[in-house]
Amino acid sequence: IEQQWQEHEHKRKLFEEQIPVEWKSAYERLRELVKNPVVSLSQDGSCSACFYLLPVQDRLSLRRKRLISCRECYRFLYELKIVEQNSASLQEGDHHPNGVVS
């Protein structure tokens, strides 16, 4: 179990290295205000916390790996399929030169 935990922590650090410093700071501020500061986008394009339907432009921005906040509850949003793609790329060692997983 200890070895699995260490492997998990190593993977977590690799993921954290991919996050811009500004995003980490914004996350920490939001984390003090709300219980779940990061939530997924529902399949219908709405925030899974408050069900606010995101405009198409915001959904496109998410796909372009931009930080998007819900306009209703202000939580950061992510799209699960993008996270899964990035996770697979990170595990394969496919890193983008600017630090963002491609």
Secondary structure, DSSP 8 states (H G I E B T S, - for coil): -HHHHHHHHHHHHHHHHTS-HHHHHHHHHHHTT-S--EEEB-TTSBBTTT--B--HHHHHHHHTT--EE-TTT--EEE-HHHHHHHHHHHHHT-B-TTSSB-
